Amino acid sequence: MQCEKREVARNGVCENPTIVHAGLKDEDLETLALIERVYDATAGLIHWQRVTDGISEALGGTSALLYVRQPSDTRPGHRFVAGRNPELAIRRVDRFIAATAACESTLESVASGFAAPADVCDEPSLGHFAAATDGRPVVAWFVFRSEGEPPFTPAERALLERLVPHLDRAYEITHAFLNVRREGLALAEVMDRLPAGILLLDESGRVVFANHSAHRILARSDGLGLVRGMLHADDAESDVALQRCVSEVLTAPPGSKAGGMAIVPRSTEPVPYPISVSRLLPGEPIRFAVAAAIVNDPDSGAEPAAELMRGLHGLTPAEAELVGILARGHSMEEAAEYRGVSIHTARSQLKQIFQKTGTSRQGDLMQLVLGCFVPMVDEG
């Protein structure tokens, strides 16, 4: 037989030498090895096949089947089968699952340990349910003896009962892990739909997460990049301003509204990268992130949400246009020239914008604008 790297074969069973204790009987060692296999399976559903194999081997090759379904999933669950007659085991369990779909009491009668489930077969069989919703099995183990084979012995039943709390706990861990993973994937999907580059920074300033737009910006190597995992601008003066901004945010107390704005010029395009850096609110961190850097990508084809700002804060069309031009990294002088107004008029409009948005500086205004990007489906 072939065992894992850290295991050794002992009496036909793969064991981990680290769990061998003096004074334990061989059957106790086999049980400990099987329990460790149960907890190893919490790393992912695919590893439950080894648990099913182990239960079958411990019962002398008895047919064993594990059924797992996510509580919120309406699709058929996963089946892991081992033993001499896997096809028959699948047919029996499918019949039992269908029979229990409208009979919650059937599940309750076998929920405390391994017992003989009804409606499976007339031959010796045992089943255990770790969880059920609306009378439907979520996770269950079944072991079968074929026709003519002896019933389960007291020792075999005792082995299965010793596994029950570990099987239940391992499923709870697996379920919690899958939920966290799904939440993480959902958050990543949302951030990948944003046209702005989102970079999350840890306490040392290292980038621990970058969305799709951020990867696209960094791949250009045009004015902005990572140096030893940290965000840096190619232009020395701009980099000093960027690092000062990041440092102020990272050293601010958790939960503070610390933030700042930096403009990073590009070598190939006239429009720079406006970068907003802010402290994340306290809560469950994503990969130890404590701060976020939002990079407006002028090449994405997505306009900063000037119209959204207009609706939220009651800006006039002229004021919304000015906000959009500034958010793309242009100066007040360039904005005034582009719109064909005097710098005095542009500054007067900016004061009105400050009043309506509750800001007092251009950097605060840009942070507000960059936080109002509307999610979009990435075409690339």
C-alpha positions as CSV (number, residue, x, y, z in Angstrom):
1,M,0.0,0.0,0.0
2,Q,1.1,3.6,-0.6
3,C,1.0,6.0,2.4
4,E,1.5,9.7,2.7
5,K,5.1,11.0,3.2
6,R,4.7,11.4,6.9
7,E,2.9,8.0,7.4
8,V,4.1,4.5,7.7
9,A,2.3,1.2,6.9
10,R,1.3,-0.8,10.0
11,N,-0.8,-3.9,9.9
12,G,-2.3,-2.7,6.6
13,V,-3.1,0.8,7.8
14,C,-1.3,4.1,7.1
15,E,-0.3,5.7,10.4
16,N,1.4,8.9,11.4
17,P,4.4,8.1,13.7
18,T,3.8,11.4,15.6
19,I,0.6,10.1,17.1
20,V,2.0,6.8,18.4
21,H,1.9,6.7,22.2
22,A,3.4,4.1,24.5
23,G,0.8,1.8,26.1
24,L,-1.9,2.1,23.4
25,K,-3.3,-1.0,21.7
26,D,-3.1,-1.5,18.0
27,E,-6.8,-0.8,17.6
28,D,-6.4,2.5,19.5
29,L,-3.5,3.5,17.2
30,E,-5.6,2.7,14.2
31,T,-8.5,4.8,15.6
32,L,-6.1,7.8,16.3
33,A,-4.7,7.5,12.7
34,L,-8.3,7.6,11.3
35,I,-9.2,10.6,13.5
36,E,-6.2,12.5,12.3
37,R,-7.3,11.7,8.7
38,V,-10.7,13.1,9.6
39,Y,-9.2,16.5,10.6
40,D,-6.8,16.5,7.7
41,A,-9.9,16.5,5.5
42,T,-10.9,19.9,6.7
43,A,-8.5,21.4,4.2
44,G,-11.1,20.7,1.4
45,L,-13.9,18.4,0.3
46,I,-11.7,16.4,-2.0
47,H,-9.8,15.0,1.1
48,W,-12.9,13.4,2.5
49,Q,-12.3,10.5,0.1
50,R,-9.4,9.4,2.3
51,V,-11.7,9.4,5.4
52,T,-14.2,7.2,3.5
53,D,-11.4,4.9,2.5
54,G,-10.1,4.8,6.1
55,I,-13.6,3.9,7.5
56,S,-14.0,1.1,4.9
57,E,-10.5,-0.3,5.7
58,A,-11.1,-0.2,9.4
59,L,-14.2,-2.3,8.9
60,G,-12.5,-4.9,6.8
61,G,-13.5,-3.5,3.4
62,T,-17.1,-2.8,4.2
63,S,-18.8,-0.5,1.7
64,A,-18.8,3.1,3.0
65,L,-20.2,6.3,1.6
66,L,-20.0,9.9,2.6
67,Y,-22.7,12.3,1.4
68,V,-22.0,16.1,1.7
69,R,-24.2,19.0,0.5
70,Q,-23.8,22.7,1.3
71,P,-27.0,23.8,3.3
72,S,-27.7,26.6,0.8
73,D,-27.0,24.5,-2.3
74,T,-30.0,23.0,-4.1
75,R,-27.8,20.8,-6.3
76,P,-27.1,17.1,-5.5
77,G,-24.4,16.7,-2.9
78,H,-20.9,15.2,-3.3
79,R,-20.5,11.4,-2.8
80,F,-17.3,9.7,-1.7
81,V,-17.5,5.9,-1.9
82,A,-15.1,3.1,-0.8
83,G,-15.4,-0.6,-0.3
84,R,-16.4,-3.7,-2.2
85,N,-19.7,-2.6,-3.7
86,P,-19.7,1.2,-4.3
87,E,-22.4,1.2,-7.0
88,L,-24.9,-0.6,-4.7
89,A,-24.1,1.8,-1.9
90,I,-24.8,4.8,-4.1
91,R,-28.2,3.4,-5.2
92,R,-29.2,2.7,-1.6
93,V,-28.2,6.1,-0.3
94,D,-29.9,7.9,-3.2
95,R,-33.1,6.0,-2.3
96,F,-32.7,6.9,1.3
97,I,-32.1,10.6,0.6
98,A,-35.2,10.8,-1.5
99,A,-37.2,9.1,1.2
100,T,-36.0,11.5,3.9
101,A,-36.6,14.7,1.9
102,A,-40.1,15.0,3.5
103,C,-39.5,13.2,6.8
104,E,-37.4,15.1,9.3
105,S,-38.2,12.6,12.1
106,T,-36.2,9.9,10.3
107,L,-33.1,12.1,10.5
108,E,-33.6,12.9,14.1
109,S,-33.8,9.3,15.0
110,V,-30.2,8.7,13.9
111,A,-28.7,12.0,14.7
112,S,-27.0,11.0,18.0
113,G,-24.7,8.4,16.5
114,F,-24.5,5.5,14.1
115,A,-27.8,3.7,13.8
116,A,-29.7,1.6,11.3
117,P,-31.4,4.1,8.9
118,A,-34.8,3.1,7.6
119,D,-35.7,2.6,4.0
120,V,-32.1,1.8,2.9
121,C,-32.1,-2.0,2.7
122,D,-32.9,-5.2,4.7
123,E,-29.2,-6.0,5.0
124,P,-26.9,-4.8,7.8
125,S,-26.3,-1.1,7.5
126,L,-25.5,1.9,9.7
127,G,-25.8,5.6,9.1
128,H,-24.9,8.9,10.9
129,F,-26.1,12.4,10.1
130,A,-24.0,15.4,11.2
131,A,-26.4,18.0,9.9
132,A,-29.7,18.3,8.1
133,T,-31.9,21.2,6.9
134,D,-35.6,21.1,6.2
135,G,-35.5,17.3,6.7
136,R,-32.9,16.9,4.0
137,P,-29.4,15.4,4.8
138,V,-26.5,17.9,4.5
139,V,-23.8,15.5,5.6
140,A,-24.1,11.8,6.3
141,W,-22.0,8.7,6.5
142,F,-23.3,5.2,5.6
143,V,-21.6,1.8,6.0
144,F,-23.1,-1.4,4.4
145,R,-22.6,-5.1,4.7
146,S,-23.5,-7.1,1.7
147,E,-25.9,-10.0,1.7
148,G,-24.5,-13.0,3.6
149,E,-21.9,-11.0,5.5
150,P,-22.1,-10.9,9.3
151,P,-23.7,-7.9,11.1
152,F,-21.5,-5.2,12.6
153,T,-19.8,-6.3,15.8
154,P,-19.8,-4.4,19.1
155,A,-16.2,-3.4,18.5
156,E,-17.0,-2.0,15.1
157,R,-19.9,-0.1,16.4
158,A,-17.7,1.3,19.2
159,L,-15.2,2.5,16.6
160,L,-17.8,4.3,14.6
161,E,-19.2,5.9,17.8
162,R,-15.8,7.1,18.7
163,L,-15.6,8.8,15.3
164,V,-18.9,10.6,15.6
165,P,-17.8,13.8,17.5
166,H,-14.7,14.1,15.3
167,L,-16.7,13.7,12.1
168,D,-19.2,16.3,13.3
169,R,-16.6,18.8,14.3
170,A,-14.6,18.3,11.1
171,Y,-17.7,19.0,9.0
172,E,-18.3,22.2,11.0
173,I,-14.7,23.3,10.3
174,T,-15.1,22.4,6.6
175,H,-18.4,24.2,6.3
176,A,-17.0,27.3,8.0
177,F,-13.9,27.3,5.7
178,L,-16.0,27.0,2.6
179,N,-18.2,29.9,3.7
180,V,-15.1,32.1,4.3
181,R,-13.7,31.1,1.0
182,R,-16.9,31.9,-0.8
183,E,-17.1,35.3,0.9
184,G,-13.6,36.0,-0.1
185,L,-14.2,35.1,-3.7
186,A,-17.4,37.3,-3.8
187,L,-15.5,40.3,-2.4
188,A,-12.7,39.7,-4.9
189,E,-15.3,39.5,-7.7
190,V,-16.9,42.8,-6.7
191,M,-13.5,44.6,-6.5
192,D,-12.5,43.1,-9.9
193,R,-15.5,44.8,-11.5
194,L,-14.4,48.3,-10.3
195,P,-12.7,50.4,-13.0
196,A,-10.4,51.9,-10.4
197,G,-7.3,50.0,-9.2
198,I,-7.7,48.8,-5.6
199,L,-4.6,47.9,-3.6
200,L,-4.8,46.7,0.0
201,L,-1.8,47.4,2.3
202,D,-0.7,45.7,5.5
203,E,0.9,47.4,8.5
204,S,4.3,47.5,6.8
205,G,2.9,49.0,3.6
206,R,3.2,45.9,1.5
207,V,0.5,45.2,-1.0
208,V,-1.4,42.1,0.1
209,F,-4.2,42.3,-2.5
210,A,-4.7,44.0,-5.9
211,N,-7.8,43.8,-8.0
212,H,-7.8,43.3,-11.8
213,S,-7.6,47.0,-12.6
214,A,-4.7,47.4,-10.3
215,H,-2.8,44.6,-11.9
216,R,-3.5,46.2,-15.3
217,I,-2.1,49.5,-14.1
218,L,1.0,48.0,-12.6
219,A,1.7,45.9,-15.7
220,R,2.2,49.0,-17.7
221,S,5.2,50.1,-15.7
222,D,4.3,53.6,-16.6
223,G,4.9,55.9,-13.6
224,L,3.8,53.4,-10.9
225,G,5.0,50.0,-9.7
226,L,5.9,47.8,-6.8
227,V,9.3,47.8,-5.2
228,R,9.8,44.9,-2.7
229,G,6.0,44.6,-2.6
230,M,5.4,48.3,-1.8
231,L,3.7,50.9,-4.0
232,H,6.2,53.5,-5.5
233,A,6.1,56.2,-8.1
234,D,8.9,56.5,-10.7
235,D,9.0,60.3,-10.3
236,A,11.1,61.1,-7.2
237,E,9.1,64.1,-6.0
238,S,5.8,62.3,-6.5
239,D,7.1,59.2,-4.7
240,V,8.1,61.3,-1.7
241,A,4.5,62.6,-1.6
242,L,3.0,59.2,-2.0
243,Q,5.2,57.6,0.7
244,R,4.3,60.4,3.1
245,C,0.7,59.9,2.4
246,V,1.0,56.1,3.0
247,S,3.0,56.6,6.1
248,E,0.5,59.0,7.6
249,V,-2.3,56.5,7.0
250,L,-0.5,53.5,8.4
251,T,0.5,55.3,11.6
252,A,-2.9,56.6,12.2
253,P,-5.0,54.9,15.0
254,P,-7.2,52.1,13.7
255,G,-10.7,53.3,12.9
256,S,-9.6,56.8,12.2
257,K,-10.6,58.6,9.0
258,A,-6.9,59.3,8.0
259,G,-6.4,59.6,4.3
260,G,-4.6,61.5,1.7
261,M,-4.2,62.1,-2.0
262,A,-1.2,61.9,-4.3
263,I,-0.8,62.6,-8.1
264,V,1.6,60.4,-9.9
265,P,2.7,61.5,-13.4
266,R,3.2,59.0,-16.3
267,S,6.0,59.0,-18.8
268,T,3.9,57.9,-21.9
269,E,0.6,59.8,-21.2
270,P,-0.2,63.4,-20.2
271,V,-2.9,62.4,-17.7
272,P,-1.4,61.3,-14.4
273,Y,-2.7,58.7,-11.9
274,P,-4.7,60.2,-9.0
275,I,-4.1,58.0,-5.9
276,S,-6.3,58.1,-2.8
277,V,-4.9,56.4,0.3
278,S,-7.1,55.8,3.4
279,R,-7.3,53.8,6.6
280,L,-9.7,50.8,6.6
281,L,-12.4,50.6,9.2
282,P,-11.8,48.2,12.0
283,G,-13.3,44.7,11.5
284,E,-12.3,41.4,10.0
285,P,-9.2,42.1,8.0
286,I,-8.6,40.8,4.5
287,R,-5.1,39.3,4.5
288,F,-4.1,41.6,7.3
289,A,-4.9,44.7,5.3
290,V,-5.2,48.0,7.2
291,A,-5.2,50.5,4.4
292,A,-6.4,50.9,0.8
293,A,-4.9,52.7,-2.1
294,I,-7.4,53.6,-4.9
295,V,-5.8,54.4,-8.3
296,N,-7.9,56.1,-10.9
297,D,-7.0,54.6,-14.3
298,P,-7.4,57.3,-17.1
299,D,-7.1,54.5,-19.7
300,S,-10.0,52.4,-18.5
301,G,-12.5,54.4,-20.4
302,A,-14.5,54.8,-17.2
303,E,-15.2,58.3,-16.1
304,P,-15.0,59.2,-12.4
305,A,-18.6,59.2,-11.0
306,A,-19.2,62.9,-11.5
307,E,-22.8,62.3,-12.4
308,L,-23.3,60.2,-9.3
309,M,-21.7,63.0,-7.2
310,R,-24.0,65.5,-8.9
311,G,-27.1,63.4,-7.8
312,L,-25.8,62.8,-4.3
313,H,-24.7,66.3,-3.5
314,G,-26.8,68.5,-5.8
315,L,-24.0,69.8,-8.0
316,T,-24.8,71.8,-11.0
317,P,-23.7,70.4,-14.5
318,A,-20.7,72.9,-14.5
319,E,-19.7,71.8,-11.0
320,A,-19.9,68.1,-11.9
321,E,-17.8,68.7,-15.0
322,L,-15.2,70.5,-12.9
323,V,-15.1,67.6,-10.4
324,G,-14.7,65.1,-13.3
325,I,-11.7,67.0,-14.8
326,L,-10.0,67.3,-11.4
327,A,-10.5,63.6,-10.7
328,R,-8.7,62.7,-13.8
329,G,-5.6,64.4,-12.4
330,H,-5.8,67.8,-14.1
331,S,-4.9,71.1,-12.3
332,M,-7.3,73.9,-11.7
333,E,-5.6,76.0,-14.4
334,E,-6.0,73.1,-16.9
335,A,-9.6,72.6,-15.9
336,A,-10.4,76.3,-16.3
337,E,-8.7,76.4,-19.7
338,Y,-10.4,73.2,-20.9
339,R,-13.8,74.6,-19.9
340,G,-13.2,78.1,-21.3
341,V,-13.6,80.0,-18.0
342,S,-11.3,82.1,-15.9
343,I,-9.4,80.6,-13.0
344,H,-11.4,82.9,-10.7
345,T,-14.6,81.3,-11.9
346,A,-13.2,77.8,-11.5
347,R,-12.1,78.5,-8.0
348,S,-15.4,80.0,-7.1
349,Q,-17.2,76.9,-8.4
350,L,-14.7,74.7,-6.4
351,K,-15.7,76.6,-3.2
352,Q,-19.4,75.9,-3.9
353,I,-18.5,72.2,-4.4
354,F,-16.6,72.1,-1.1
355,Q,-19.7,73.5,0.6
356,K,-22.1,71.0,-1.0
357,T,-19.9,68.0,-0.4
358,G,-18.8,68.8,3.1
359,T,-15.1,68.9,2.1
360,S,-12.6,71.7,2.7
361,R,-9.6,70.6,0.5
362,Q,-9.2,69.3,-3.0
363,G,-7.6,66.1,-1.7
364,D,-10.6,65.4,0.5
365,L,-12.9,66.0,-2.5
366,M,-10.9,63.6,-4.7
367,Q,-11.1,60.9,-2.0
368,L,-14.8,61.4,-2.0
369,V,-15.0,61.1,-5.8
370,L,-12.7,58.1,-6.1
371,G,-14.9,56.3,-3.5
372,C,-17.9,56.7,-5.8
373,F,-16.9,54.6,-8.7
374,V,-19.8,52.5,-10.0
375,P,-19.0,48.8,-10.5
376,M,-18.8,47.7,-14.1
377,V,-18.3,44.4,-16.0
378,D,-14.8,44.2,-17.3
379,E,-14.8,43.6,-21.0
380,G,-11.1,42.6,-21.1
